[in-house]
Amino acid sequence: MWSPIISACLSGPIVINAGETYETTLSVWAGDPNSNVGPQFEDSNPAGIYRIVWNSAYSTYNPNEYPFGTQLSLEERVSNRFYIE
């Protein structure tokens, strides 16, 4: 339904140790699918239940290789459900 516009710059890794959690706030905004504003929602009515998938989350990290490590399973890269009204 939505994909942010992200620069290709890399930051240092966000390390989350076993048993810890990572919490943050994500502001979701987008233009109407018929506009020239990006990112865009795929539908003009985005109301619904969603989850975020973190595409680049790794259990190991090596900045000198690509991919940068071993990617976490999909289950470990998916957020809790949230609503857009």
NULUM-635851 format. One record per residue (C-alpha): residue number from 1; residue in one letter; x, y, z. Coordinates in nm, 2 decimals. Example, Ala and Ser with C-alpha at 12.3 -4.5 7.8 and 13.67 -1.06 7.14 Angstrom:
# NULUM-635851
+-----+------+--------+--------+--------+
:  nr : rest :      x :      y :      z :
+-----+------+--------+--------+--------+
:   1 :    a :   1.23 :  -0.45 :   0.78 :
:   2 :    s :   1.37 :  -0.11 :   0.71 :
+-----+------+--------+--------+--------+
***
This chain:
# NULUM-635851
+-----+------+--------+--------+--------+
:  nr : rest :      x :      y :      z :
+-----+------+--------+--------+--------+
:   1 :    m :   0.00 :   0.00 :   0.00 :
:   2 :    w :   0.29 :   0.24 :   0.07 :
:   3 :    s :   0.66 :   0.25 :   0.03 :
:   4 :    p :   0.87 :   0.54 :   0.16 :
:   5 :    i :   1.13 :   0.73 :  -0.04 :
:   6 :    i :   1.46 :   0.65 :   0.13 :
:   7 :    s :   1.80 :   0.79 :   0.05 :
:   8 :    a :   2.07 :   0.53 :  -0.01 :
:   9 :    c :   2.28 :   0.65 :   0.28 :
:  10 :    l :   2.38 :   0.39 :   0.54 :
:  11 :    s :   2.38 :   0.46 :   0.91 :
:  12 :    g :   2.55 :   0.26 :   1.18 :
:  13 :    p :   2.36 :  -0.06 :   1.28 :
:  14 :    i :   2.08 :  -0.04 :   1.53 :
:  15 :    v :   2.17 :  -0.32 :   1.77 :
:  16 :    i :   1.88 :  -0.50 :   1.95 :
:  17 :    n :   2.01 :  -0.77 :   2.19 :
:  18 :    a :   1.82 :  -1.09 :   2.26 :
:  19 :    g :   1.52 :  -1.03 :   2.49 :
:  20 :    e :   1.52 :  -0.65 :   2.41 :
:  21 :    t :   1.27 :  -0.46 :   2.19 :
:  22 :    y :   1.30 :  -0.17 :   1.96 :
:  23 :    e :   1.03 :   0.10 :   1.96 :
:  24 :    t :   1.01 :   0.40 :   1.74 :
:  25 :    t :   0.75 :   0.62 :   1.58 :
:  26 :    l :   0.70 :   0.62 :   1.20 :
:  27 :    s :   0.52 :   0.90 :   1.04 :
:  28 :    v :   0.33 :   0.78 :   0.74 :
:  29 :    w :   0.24 :   1.04 :   0.48 :
:  30 :    a :   0.18 :   1.02 :   0.11 :
:  31 :    g :   0.02 :   1.18 :  -0.19 :
:  32 :    d :  -0.30 :   1.07 :  -0.36 :
:  33 :    p :  -0.22 :   0.81 :  -0.63 :
:  34 :    n :  -0.33 :   1.05 :  -0.90 :
:  35 :    s :  -0.10 :   1.33 :  -0.79 :
:  36 :    n :   0.27 :   1.41 :  -0.86 :
:  37 :    v :   0.36 :   1.38 :  -0.49 :
:  38 :    g :   0.57 :   1.10 :  -0.36 :
:  39 :    p :   0.56 :   0.86 :  -0.19 :
:  40 :    q :   0.20 :   0.77 :  -0.29 :
:  41 :    f :  -0.06 :   0.54 :  -0.14 :
:  42 :    e :  -0.17 :   0.28 :  -0.39 :
:  43 :    d :  -0.53 :   0.36 :  -0.32 :
:  44 :    s :  -0.70 :   0.69 :  -0.26 :
:  45 :    n :  -0.86 :   0.54 :   0.06 :
:  46 :    p :  -0.58 :   0.39 :   0.27 :
:  47 :    a :  -0.80 :   0.31 :   0.57 :
:  48 :    g :  -0.73 :  -0.03 :   0.71 :
:  49 :    i :  -0.51 :  -0.26 :   0.92 :
:  50 :    y :  -0.14 :  -0.28 :   0.83 :
:  51 :    r :   0.19 :  -0.42 :   0.93 :
:  52 :    i :   0.54 :  -0.28 :   0.84 :
:  53 :    v :   0.80 :  -0.51 :   0.69 :
:  54 :    w :   1.16 :  -0.41 :   0.76 :
:  55 :    n :   1.33 :  -0.53 :   0.45 :
:  56 :    s :   1.69 :  -0.49 :   0.57 :
:  57 :    a :   1.72 :  -0.64 :   0.92 :
:  58 :    y :   2.01 :  -0.87 :   0.99 :
:  59 :    s :   2.11 :  -1.10 :   1.27 :
:  60 :    t :   2.48 :  -1.05 :   1.18 :
:  61 :    y :   2.64 :  -0.74 :   1.03 :
:  62 :    n :   2.95 :  -0.69 :   0.81 :
:  63 :    p :   2.97 :  -0.34 :   0.65 :
:  64 :    n :   3.23 :  -0.47 :   0.40 :
:  65 :    e :   3.01 :  -0.72 :   0.23 :
:  66 :    y :   2.68 :  -0.72 :   0.05 :
:  67 :    p :   2.44 :  -0.83 :   0.16 :
:  68 :    f :   2.56 :  -0.70 :   0.50 :
:  69 :    g :   2.49 :  -1.01 :   0.69 :
:  70 :    t :   2.23 :  -1.28 :   0.76 :
:  71 :    q :   1.88 :  -1.15 :   0.72 :
:  72 :    l :   1.63 :  -1.21 :   1.00 :
:  73 :    s :   1.33 :  -1.43 :   0.92 :
:  74 :    l :   1.02 :  -1.26 :   0.79 :
:  75 :    e :   0.85 :  -1.32 :   1.12 :
:  76 :    e :   1.12 :  -1.12 :   1.30 :
:  77 :    r :   1.10 :  -0.83 :   1.05 :
:  78 :    v :   0.72 :  -0.77 :   1.07 :
:  79 :    s :   0.57 :  -0.51 :   1.31 :
:  80 :    n :   0.26 :  -0.54 :   1.52 :
:  81 :    r :  -0.07 :  -0.45 :   1.35 :
:  82 :    f :  -0.17 :  -0.08 :   1.33 :
:  83 :    y :  -0.46 :   0.11 :   1.19 :
:  84 :    i :  -0.49 :   0.39 :   0.95 :
:  85 :    e :  -0.83 :   0.57 :   0.96 :
+-----+------+--------+--------+--------+
***
